[in-house]
Amino acid sequence: MTPLASLKVALRALRVNALRSVLAMLGVIIGVGSVIVMVSISAGAKKAVEDQISSLGTNMLILRPGADFRGGRSGGAGSADPFTDDDVEALVAEVPAVNAAAGRENGSGNLVANGVNWSSGVEGVGEQYIEIRDWNVADGRNFYASEVRSSAKVAVVGQTIVDQLFGGAPAIGARVRINNVPFEIVGIMEVKGTSSRGQDEDDVVFVPISTARQRLFGGRQTVRDAVGSIYVEVAAGANMAAAQAEIEDLLRVRRDIAPGADDDFRVFDLADFIRARNETESQLGLLLAATAVISLVVGGIGIMNIMLVSVTERTREIGLRLAVGARRRDVRDQFLTEAVVLCLTGGLLGLILGAAGTMAIAAGGEFPVMINPLMVAIAIGSSAFVGVAFGFYPAHRASRMNPIEALRFE
Amino acid sequence: MTSPLIVARDVEKIYKMGETEVHALNGVTVDIQDGEYVAIMGPSGSGKSTFMNLLGALDAPTRGSMTINGKDLAAQTPEQLAKFRGGTIGFVFQQYHLLPRTPAIENVELPLLYAGVPADARRERAAARLNQVGLGDRMDHLPSQLSGGQQQRVAIARALANDPRIVLADEPTGALDSKTSEEIMDLFENLNAEGMTLIVVTHEADVAARAKRRLTFRDGKLVEDDR
């Protein structure tokens, strides 16, 4: 019998018991649907991590003062002495692997322009900071090193600031008062969008760190030329761990830490953190995939069950087919086709369901998801596999029937 | 003289029912010529149905040999036996055994489907057979829309579809009233008149009376061969 003829017979048999066929498919529908949702979530999570790494810059280290121990009591993170501008210069000058370094002091400011006001994060940074972050000025320019030295009142702002204060109108050269100090806007940052944590990354103002210290956050200085944190760009191709060790050695000397004593600062490799988190997430993804596979197996058992019922119900039909010239293999292929058609239909419905579920999750925005054509292959491949794997035993049983007994079966 | 179409030699069939052995056939030897019309009779348990199953290659003898149309059935592979059942034999059953929810014409096409006949030729030959049994106007009817006699005629058309050498009918009128039985037997008579070898298993004397030869079985043995 040709495959086409088998297909026709299978479709007729499934149509006869339409409700039962749909119920039997349900397990496969749910199984394939959940596989697709899981795959899109884990693909989305993976992409989010990759985006995050590239948005941070892959060879960036962040240096922060650590806990200060005085009288056996920890002051908590950041309580140790801050870094200074000299530390930033020394890193570039003395550690060959360091390509660039920039200090950063951050705070917030009340912005006023055009009679509109807006509160935003204000970051006092070195001129290389934007480049180290792998970010670009879209319009206008970054501030110059000379402007950092002279504490110029210039600012580079994110797109959200332009939208809020100027309604999107050209803002280069415009004045903005930050905590009552007038600044000139010299540049507008490239739009970055919302971070994976849901923060608007474009709601930011960059000013020279010197200006920020003197004019904006002046009240809280305890050390001259203090720098809250340092962003370091390690030369491309250099060993991150070796660079990190060299930086630590230099800072220990500069901060007079006795040999054997603990560091009072910390060096963070953010990409490292993200990679670690990614690993946790991929393990979670594995767990989700296992759950999806289990539901597919349960779906397959449903198919097997219904196929066994069908084989029993159609015992006389099998006997008749054997009597009119069907080979055992024809009978087996017929039931196998039926199981595969059942599973493929379930797989297609599962695909639709899974795609709809994925889109619903995407619309909800809680998890990053990614829809891709691989899902179609997964849906069809896994359901066809389930059909053959779980349809084989019932089909085999049908093909082994004794025609005489089958014809007498009541 | 040509060799007989069916040659059965010392055929025995033993079924194992748990511990006990049942001798369903106990040394049956018979020849049947091409074009004969034979009735096989006997009470239930006499072995007539078993003999019929052996003739149709649905089962194999425990001992002895069956040669049909020049082929020793014991020497055939399962593939060859399937082809033999589809091509040399046409079965007619008491319960018709039509596929439910399948139009009459597709039921008739079934043996052709397994013989690998292309769709167009299949439809044409099946339609011709339905015309032959007088159901040319019922081709697309489902079995449930046909009377018992009509269903049996569809089954006969199916048995004839692949131009078999032998038609084996197992109690073909057992489920029909006497008038419809007459019609079916007339149909058989016409087939035999056209040269078809017919073997009918029955326990009804009036059905057996229309055959040209009667084989009577009792306790697994052929006890009477009446021409």
Interface residues (C-beta under 8 A of the other chain):
Chain A: M1 T2 A5 R12 V16 R316 E317 G319 L320 R321 L322 A323 V324 G325 A326 R327 R328 D330 P403 I404 L407
Chain B: N53 G56 L58 D59 P78 E79 A82 K83 R85 G86 G87 F91 F93 Q95 H97 L99 R101 T102 L110 P111 L113 Y114 A115 G116 R158 N162
